Amino acid sequence: MKKLIAYIGILTMFLLTSSLAHAQHKKISDQGKGAIIGGAGGAVVGGLVGHNVGGALIGGAIGAGGGYVIGNEHRKSVEKKRRAAYRAAYYRKHGHYPNAYVYKKPTR
């Protein structure tokens, strides 16, 4: 019965957090999404393995930390791809990369 109450509580907190974020019309960052998903998954696994609330808390904390790190790396890779696409499009249009020194021959 304690497990059932703990799981329902975790699920309720997760649903309330997602609905509050949607109500404010603010996007959750990749790090935030990773922390929420990792924390929820870690709490479930920690509760099952540890057979108590302490295991769920420890699993949730470890899962949230790991999810944050994974979300941060995902954000970095997306930004890197976006910057590369911008630079390629700029090169196709202008013939040189942005913020690059363009040598022009002096005219006489």
Residue pairs with C-beta under 8 A, 6 or more apart in sequence:
2 52
2 53
3 47
6 47
6 53
6 56
7 44
7 47
10 40
10 43
10 44
10 56
10 60
14 36
14 40
17 36
18 36
21 28
28 36
29 71
29 75
30 71
30 72
30 74
30 75
30 78
31 68
31 71
31 72
31 75
32 71
33 67
33 71
34 67
34 68
34 69
34 70
34 71
34 72
34 74
35 64
35 65
35 67
35 68
35 71
36 64
36 67
37 67
38 63
38 64
38 65
38 66
38 67
38 68
38 70
39 60
39 61
39 63
39 64
39 67
40 60
40 63
41 63
41 67
42 59
42 60
42 61
42 62
42 63
42 64
42 66
42 67
43 56
43 57
43 59
43 60
43 63
44 56
44 59
45 59
45 63
46 55
46 56
46 57
46 58
46 59
46 60
46 62
46 63
47 53
47 55
47 56
47 59
48 55
49 55
49 59
50 56
50 58
50 59
86 98
87 97
87 98
90 97
90 98
91 97
96 102
